[in-house]
């Protein structure tokens, strides 16, 4: 069941379901005693053993004639619950699209056994009289009918007097898309009868015109079988010359009949239009990957930015599909999905499914069912696509495998899609291809150790070359007073030149909003979130201060709320401020911004990318979502802001992440032959070693240095990390629980394996005070299952302590 409880529950199967119920089917079951709560559950096992500790209740309803959850998925749910230290119900809750979960709604009906003479208030009488007119009504419907009455209070009183019955109406969320059609009545499928009808309608020319228009679209006289398919009613309704009253009369007289059919939400008539041809380097890489697959199940493709890894993927996908296998292609970001899907559809047409969170619940259910039915043998999607009901996977591609977006942080399970994909492939004997220009150190280490195959592609597609990267010293420019706002003179000159040449530019700042905080110049007051220990970010376009952790919002103060001064100013800059300044500096330029604030709408990603691809935009300002594999022909300049903040983030992966992020965004420049791309990185310290490695694209040098440090300090890939975050509204209780938990863990695991407790960078989020404990378990002969069981037991000790019961503990396995 979709609940954070460790155990499964046993229910009785009614005799009417015994022959049809199957493992993996969804059922509706009652849960709890008081409120008639019902849940969507999944059948995990069928057996004949009644539970010893409770009376098994009956399943209420079977939702599926055939299983929508495969045996592989059930195995995956169990493994994830065990590995990521959560409950199987939490996995199920994240795995199933909302459209596959039923919802229940409270309804009220008049009790026919109620003895009316009992003394009732005028409000109760009004509500009862309305209920008598209807079989049942929701609270909301009653509210509309009775106006000012306090419906919940009145119903509560009537329930006590047994005048009404409150019950739960269960309905499934998924609703197929229906279209209304019309067709001739069966009697008129006969040619003579139809001709006779047309003659009879000579006296009713408007009705005759409706019939003739129908016959133009559906030539029944030539083939009577075509009538069964009918015609979309909107086709006739849109015709101004058609009389709607005539159509109504024809339907009333039985000449036409209306019916509904299910229409797929995705186009089913997209034909492939492009054939992919590999370059010599790409062909060699593709053949090398296939050769590696002969002896190894996982291969890492290390290909520089712009080397054409996508074409290699397409070639391998075609081979897998030709062999009759299913293919899953994972991408880290919806923005990247939007662009690559267009390229893939030109090759695979409508045989490809797309799965990500910007789709509606109904659309995701249709893709899910399309995988079950075999309609989609190939699916491209973001991390949640690993939960789709594949049962014959031959190939999984994890593109940009280093990306942190593959890791889910909330809610549980806090899984990494790359690792889950590898387990899924292991059960289905599928191959996994990991691709990246800047592989994660863990994956590259596994390849160096021979556990993964390694194929490298270091030649850019066509005659394109890697961009020229220049470091611009902001400290020097500030001293010389040549900076304008956040822009160095070098970057402004490059942007102006690019604009004159009608080439495109990308500007990268990994911070959204206008400014990170507002501050009073006189008393140093800073606008802070009341729920979190962070400053509020200023968003100019909507005129508000916003917390990026809990979502709290407030109006921008006109004066300082502490001292009353009018000298309240913004500090720092985000993407919104850069966009604003660019518009002032280059008023003739067409500028777009791509960050979380501008891409909330369903098709926002697609619209921004299409505008940029079509050359309707000169400059694109964005956060890290523009770094992830996007491919634009006309981009010749990339400007990078605030590189120092990315490099010096206090985290053991900071150097690796900085190299990946800055290399990836640099790789957007000069991806097509002709002019070499340029990248300008603004920094206050150009001598930093990491920047020199980025300039020379020295991934191997970075890897050698980082892997030595990781080994010295026992960090991944030489250990496994489990982070425990203790949370409570009272700081002293949170600290007490964290210290006790850390002490109990240290007693058995040792002080070298248990670090903390320490307060994180942001000490309070959503009014919960946080303390982190980091557990490092070396790889080798350690029984990780026993370690996790021990950690679970210690957590349960804390959570069952009377004084600490309100404490919550978040477990993050393989934390990033």
N, C-alpha and C positions, 0 to 999 in steps of 0.2 A: 504494500500500500504506500501511497506517496506521503509518508510520514517519517519524521526522524526518530524511528524506534528500531532497535536492533533485530527483533524477532519477526518471523513470518507468522501469519495467523491461519488457522484451519476453519473452513466453512463447509456446511453441508451442501451437496448438489441436489437440487430437486429432481425428481424422477424424469420430468419432461426434458431436462437438459443432459441427462446421463449419456445419451448416444451422440450428442453434438458438441459437448464442451471439450476444449483442447488446451493443452499447455501453450501459453503465449497469447491466449485470447483475453480480451478485456471483459471484466464483469463489474456489476454494481453491487456493493455490499453495504450492509448497515454497520456503523461503527459508533461505539459509545451508547450510553443508556438513555440520557435525558432528552436530547434535542432532535432525535430522529435523524442524526447525521448520516449521510451516505457518501461513499467514496468510489472512485474508479480504481479498481485493483487489477492486477495481472495474475493469471493462473501460473504458478511456478511449479506445482507438482500435483498429481492426482493419486490418491491413496485411499486405503480403507481403515485407517487407524484414527479413532476419535481422540481429541486432546484430553489428557488426564486432569488438567487444572481448571477447565472452563467448559461450559456448554456451547458447542458449536452452533452458530446461527446459519440460516439459509442464505444462499446467494439470491439476490433479488431479481437480477436480470443478466442475461448474456448479451453483450454488445456486438460480438463478431461471429460470423459464420465460419471464418477461417482465421488463424492466428495472425495478428499484426506485429507480434514480437517474435523474433526467431530464437532458436535455441542458442545460437551464437551470442545474441544480444543478452539473453538471461545470464549466460556465462560471463559476459563482459560486465554486467551490472554487479555480479557477485565479486568478481576480481577487483573492480574499482572500489567497492565498499571496503574490501579487505585492505587493499594497497593504500588507498587514500584516507583510511581510518575514519570512515563515515558510515551511515546506514544505507542499506540497499534502497530504501524508500526515497532517500535524498537523491540517489543516482537516477532512479526512475523519474522523479519529478523534473529533473533537468533534461533527461533524455527524450521524454515524450513531448511533442509539440502540444501547446495548450488546447488545440482543436481536437485532440484525441482524448481529452479528459472531460467527463461530463460535469455539469454544474447543477446545483439544486437551488430552487427558489421557493421561499415560504409563500404559501397561498392560504387564503381564509375562505371557509364556506359556512353557510348557515346550517346549524344542527337541527334536522327535522324532528328530533325527539325533544327539543326544548319546549318547556311549558311557558308560553308567552306571558301569562298574567303577572309573573314576578315583577316587582317594582324595578323599573329601569329609568335611567336618566334620559333626558331629551336627546343627548348626544348618542347614547347607546341605541335608542330607538331609530334615529336617523341612519346610523350605520347598518343596523339589522335590516331595515327596509330596503336599503341598496343591495345588501347581500342576497336577499330573497329573489331579486331580479336576475341574478347571474349564478351559474353553476359554482364558480369560484373566482376570486380576485386576488391579485397581489396587493401588498401594502401600498405600493405606488399608485396602482389603479384606483384603490379605495380613496387615497388622498385626493386624487383629481376629482372624484365624484362627490365627495362630501365637503370639499373646500377647507374651511378653517379648522376643522377638528384635529385634535392630537390623536392620530390614528393608532399608533402603538399603545398609548395609555388606555384608550377605549377598548381595544381588542384584548388587552391584558385583563381588564375588568370582565369582559364578556366570556373569556376563557374560564375565569374563576366561577362564573355562573353557568357554565356549560352551555352557553347560547351559541357558540361558534366552535368550529373545528379548525385548527391550524395544522397544515401538513406540508410536506416538501414535494414539490413537483420536480422530477428529474428530467433534464433534457441534455442532449449531446450538443457540444459547442460547434462541431463541424457541420456546416450547411453547404451542400453542393450548389454550384451556380446553375440556376435553371433559366431557360429561355422559353417564352411562350410562342408556339407555332400554330399555324392554321393549315388545314388540308380539306379537300373535298370529301363529303360524306361517301362512305363505301359504295352507296348505290350509284354514284356518278363516276366510278372508275371504269364502268362499261362505256365504250365509245359512243354507241347509239344513244344511251341515256343522257350522256353529257351533251351531245349535239342537240338532242331534244330540249334539254334545259336551256341551252343558249338561245334557241328559237323562242321558247316561252318567255324569256326575259326581254324580248324585243319591246314589250310594253313598259319595262322598267329599265331604261337605259343606264341609270347609275349603278344598279345591281349587276347588269350585264358587263359594265366596264370593270367592276371588281373581279368578276370571274375571268374576263379576258386578260387582265393584268396578271392574275395568278398563273394562267396558262402560259404566259410569255416567260415567266420565271421557272415554271414547272411544266414541261411539255407532256402532259398526261395523255394527250391524243396520240402521241408517238410511242409512249411507253407508260402504261397504266401503273407499273410498279413504282415509278418515281413519286406517286402521290403519297405513299406511306411516309416518306421523309418530310413532306410538307414544306412550308415556307415560313421563315422568321416573320412574326406578325409586324415587327417594326418596319420591315421592308415596304409593306403596304401602307402602314400608318404614316410613313414619311412622305408619301406621294400626295401632293396638294390636290390633285385631281380626283382622288378617291374620296368618296363620301363615307364618313365613319358611321353614319346612321344606316347606310346601305349595307355595310359590313355586319353591323349588329343584327339587321333583319335577316341576312343570309344565314348567320349562325343560329338565330332563333328558329328559322324554318328548316334547319337540318341540312342545308346545302353545303355549308362549311361547318367544320368542327374544330375546336381548339384543343391543344394538348401541350404538355410540357416535356422537355428533354433536358438532360444534364449536359452542360457545356463545360469542357475543361477550361481551367483558368489560364493555362499556358497554350500557346499556339502549337498545333500539331501538324502544321504544313510548311515548316521551315526546311527547305532542301539545302544540302551542302552546296557551296558555291566556289570554294577555294581548295586547291590541292597544294599541300605543303611540300616544298623541295628543300632538302637540307644542303648546306654548304659542305665542303669536304671535311672541315673541322667538326661540324655538327654530326656528320655521318660517322666519323671515327669515334666520337664520344658515344653515340647511340649504340654502335657495335660493341664498344668496350663495356658499356653498361650491361648489355645482354650477355656478354661473355662472363662478366662478374656474377650475374644472376645464376649462372650455371653451377656455381659453387657456394655462393653466399646469398642470404635472403635480404640483406640490407646493403644498399650502395649509396655512398655520398657523392653527389655531383658538385664539385667545387668549380664554378664557372664565374669569371669576372662579370661585372655589370655590363649589359649590352652584348653579351656573347651569344644570345639566342637560345637560352635554356628552354624557353617555352616551346620552340619548334622541336627540340629534342623530346620534350614531354609528349607532344602531340604524336610524334612518330611512334613512341612506345605505347601510347594509349591505343592507337590504331591496331598495333600488333596484338595487344591484349584482347581487344574487342573481337578481332577476327578469330581468336582462339575460343571465343564463347564465354570469356570471363567478364566479371564486373570490374569497374575501375572507379576509384575514389581519388579526386584531385583536391587537396586541401590548400587553402590560401589563408593568410593571416588577417586580412582586412577586407571589409565589404567594399571599400573603394577599389581595391585591386581586383576583387571579384567582378565588379562592374565593368572594368576595362577588358579583362581577359575573356569574360563570357562572350563578348561580341566577336572576338577573334576565334574562339572555339566553336561558336554557332556557325560560322562560315565554313568550318570543316566538318562538324558533326550534325548540323541541322537540329531537328527536334528530338533526336535520340538522347540528348543530354538534359539532365535535370539540374536545377540550381537551388541551393538550400542555404539561406541565411536569415538573420533575425529581422531584416527590414521587410521581409515578406509577411503577409498577413497569416493568421492562424490557419485559415482555410487553404491558402496556397501551400503552406508547409505540409499540411495533411495530404494534399494531392500528390506532392513529390514523394512523401512517405509511402502512400499507397501505390504510386507508380513504380517504386523500387520493389515492393512486394509482388506486384502483378507482372513484373518484367518489362514494363513500358520503358523504364530508364535503366540501361545497363551501365551508364556512365553519369556520375554526379560530380559537380564542382561546388564546393561550399567552404564555409569557415569552420571553426573548431567543432561546433555542434553537429556537423555532418558525420562525425565518427559514430554517432548513435543510430544512423539510418539502418534499416533491416536488411543489410546485405547477407547473402548466404553462399555466394560463389565468387568471392573477391579474387582477382588474379594479380592486381597491381594497385598500390596506394602511393600517390605522389604527395610529398609534403614540401611545398614550395616555400622559399624563404624560411627554412626550418629553424633558423636562429631566433626568430621573432618571439618577443615576450607575449604577443597577443594570443599565442596558442595556449597560454596558461590562464585558467579561470581562477579568479581570486575570491569571488563571492557569487552565489552561495556555494555550499558543499554540493558535490565533490569538487575539491580544488585540484582539478586534473590538468595535465599537460597533453594536448591533443596529439602531439608527435609521439609521445610514449604510449598513449592508448592505441594509436594507429598501429604501432609495432606489435602490440599484444594481439590486436584484432587480426593482423596479418599472420601471426604465428598460428592461431587457431584455424585459419582458413587456408593455410599453406600458400599465402600470397607473398609477393615480393614488395619491398618498400624502397622507394627512391627518395632520398633527402636531397634537396637542392638549395644552394645558397652561394652568393659571392663572398660572404663573410660567415662561414659556418660557426656554430657554437663550439666552444673549446671542447665540450664533452663529446660532441659528434666527431670532431676532427681527431681527438685522442683515440676514440674507438677505431677510427679508420687507420690511424698510425699503428695501432696494436694488432691490426689484421682482423678485428672482429667485424668490421664493415668493409666492403669493397670501396675503393677510392678511384674516381675518374675525374680528371681535371680538364677544363676548357678555358684556355687563357688567350683566346683570340676573339676580338670583338666582331660582331656581324658586319658583313660588307667590308668597306674600307675605312670604317670608323676607328678612331684611336681613343685611348683613355684621355679624359680631360686634363688640362693643365691646372694645377691647384696652386693658388697663391695665398700666403698668410699676410693679413693686413693688421698692423700693430695699432690697436685703438689707443694705447697709452701715449704713443708718439703723436698721433693725430689730435688727441685731446690737448696735449701740450702746445701743439702748433695751431690749435683752434680751427682746424680744417673740417671738423665733423659737423654735420647738420643733423640735429636730433640724434637718432640711433645709427645714422649712416656715415661711414667713412667716405672721404672724397674719392678714393679708389673705386668703391662700390657704386657711388653715384655716377661717376664717369662711365663705368662699364654698363650700367643700366641705360644711361642716355645713348651710348653707342649702339646698344642692342635694339633700342626703340627705333633709332634711325634706320637700322638695317632690316627692320620689321621681323626681328627674331624674338623668341619668347624667353622669359626669365622666370626662375623659381626662387622664392625667398623663404628660408627655413628658420622658424623660431619655435622651439618646442615648449611654448607656453601660450595658452589661449587667453582671451579677454583683452581689455585695453591696458590695464596696469595691475601688477600683482597686489598692490595695496595703496591705500590713501593714508596720508599722514599730515598732522598739523605742524606747521613750521615753528609755531611759538611754544607749544607745550609737549610736542612729540607724541600726542595721542595717535593711535593707529586703529583703524576700523577692524574689529575682530569678530569672528563668529561666536555667538553665545553658546553654541553646542560643541564646538571643536576648538582646539588650540591652534588655530591658523588665522591668518589675516583674510579679510574678504577681498575678492578680486573685483575690480571695477570693470563693468561692461557698459561702454558708452552708448551704444546704439539703443539699448533698452533702458538706459538711465538707471542702473541699479548696481548695488554691491551684492556679490554672490559668493557663497561657500562652495568650493568644488569637491568637498567631502560629503556634506549632508544635504546640500541643496538649499540651505537657508538663504533668503533674500531680504534686502531692505533698501529703502530709497537712499539716494546719495544726499548726505547732509550739506546744507548750504553754508553752515558755520560749524566750527568745532563744537561737538556736544559737551566737551569738558570745560574749555576756557572761553568759548564764544568767538574765537578769532575767525576771520574770514580767510585766513591764509592756510586753507586746506588744499594740498596738492597731491597729484598722483606720482608714485614712485615706480620706476622700472617700466617694462613694456612687454606686451604680448602681441599676438597676431593682429588683433583688432586695431591696436595703435599703429603698427607698421602699415596696415592697409590705409589708415587715415592719413599718415604722413606721406605715403607714396602718392596719394591722390593730390596732395598739396604740391609736392615736389615735381610731379609729372602730370599736370592736369589733363593733358591730351591722351594719357595712357588708359587702357581698359584693364581694370584690376579686379581680380576675384580672390576670395579667401576660402580656404578649405580647412575647417577644424570641426570639433564636436558641435559648436554652436550653429554652424551653417549647414550641417549635414543631418539634422534631426529628421527631416521629412523623408518619406519613403524613397523618392526618386532624386533626392538632392545630390547624391554622389554622381549619379549618371548625368545629370544636367550640367554640373560643374565640369566633369571630365569631357563631355561632348563639346561644350563651349570652348574649352582649352584646345582639344584636338583639332577642332575646325578652324583654329586661328582667330577666334573672336575675342581672345584675351591676350594681353601683352605680358602681364605679370600675375603669377599665382603665389599668394602668400599662404603658408600652411604649417601645421604641426607635423608630428612624425608620420601621420597617415600619408603624406606625400612622398615619404622615403621608400615605401614598400613595393618596389618592383614596377611602378608605373612607367609606361613607355610612350614618350612623346617625341615626335620627329623633329619639331622645330625649336626645341629648347637648347640654347647654346650657352646660357649663363645660369649659375646657381650661386646665390649669396647665403652665407650661413652666419647667423647671429648667436651670441651667447654661448660659444663653444666651450668656454672655460667652466661654465656651470654644469654642463653635461659631463665633462672630464672629471671634475672634482666631487662628484656625488659620493657621499660616504657609504659605499657598498662594495663588496669584494669583486663584483663583476663590472665596476664602473669603467675601467680601462677598455675591457672587451666591448661593452655596450657603446662607448664613445666611438671606438674604431668602426663598429658595425654601422651605427647611425650616420656618422659623417661620411663614411665610404659609400653607403647606400644612396644618400641624398646627392652626393657628388656624381654618382653614376647616372643621374637623370640627364646630365649635360652631354651634348655631342654624340647622341646614340645613332645618328645616321651619318654617312660619309659626307665629305666636304670640309667645312670649317671645324677645327678642333674646338671642343667645348672648354669653357673656362669656369673655375670654381674659386670664389673668394671667401676665405674663412676669417671672420673678424675675431681677434683674440688679443688679450693684454699681455700674453707671454708666448711669442712665436717659437721660443727655444724648446718647448715641451717635446719630449721624445715621442710621445704618442702622435703628435701632429706631423713629425718627420716621417713616421711610418705610414700615415695616411697619404702624405704627398707621394711617397714612392710605392704605395699600394703593397706594403711589405707585411702581408698577413702572416707569413711563416715566421718572420722575426718577432711579431707580436705573440704568436702562439708559443714560441720557444721560451720567451721571457715569462709569460703568464703561467705556463704549465709548471715551470720550476717553482714559482711562488706558491701555486696551488698545492704542490706536493709538500713544500716546506711547512705549510700551515694547515695541511690536511683538509682542503676544501675540494668540492667536486672538480674533476671526476674521480678523485681518490677517496671520497667519502659520500655518504648520503646525508642530506640535511632534513630535519623535521623541526619546524618552528611552531611553538605553542604560544598563543597570545591569550593572556588572561584579561578579562574585562569585567568592570563593575562600576556603578555610578559613584561609589565612595572610593576615593583614592587609597585610603589606608586599608580597606578590605581587599581591594585588588592587589595591593602590594603584599599583604599578609598571605593571600592565597598563592601568589606567584612564588614568594620565598619558600613557603612550605613545599610546594610542588617541586621546585628546583632542588631543595634539600633531599627530598625523597628519591628523586631521580639520580642525584649525584651519589647517594649512598651505595647504589647498585652499579650504575654505569661509570662512575668515576668523574672527577673534575675536568679531565681533559676532553670528555665527550659532552659535557653540559656547560653551556655558557649562559650567564645571566642569573637572575632576571635583570633586564635593563628596560628603561622607558624608550620607546621608539622616537624618531624625529618628531612626529606629531603625537603628543602624549595623551590627548583626549579627542575622541571622535564620537559624535552623536551622544554627548554627555556620558560616555563610558571612558573610564581611565584605563589605559593599556599598559601591560608589561609583557615583554617578549622573553621567551626562553628558547635558545637555539641548541638543538641536539645534533652532534656530528658523529655518525657511526661509520667507521672505516669500512671500505669494501674488502671482502675476503671471507674468511670462514666464520662470519658472524651470522647468527640465526635472526634475520630481520623480522620474521614473523613473531618470534618470541619477544624481541625487543618491543615491537608495536603492541603486543598483548600486555607487556609489563607497563608501558606508557598508558594504555587504556585503563588498566587497574588503578594506577596512581591518580589519573584524572577522576575516575569514579570515587576514589577516596575523598577528593576535594569536594566534588559535587554532592556527595551524600552527607557531608558535614553540616549540621544544623545551622551553624553560624555562617556558612559560606554557600548556602544553597542558591542564592541569587547571582552567584558568580557564573560567568559563561567562559568556556575555554575553546578557542578555535585552533584546530589542528591543520597545519599546512605541510604536507609531505612534498619533498623536492621543491621547497619554496624558492622563489626567484627574487 
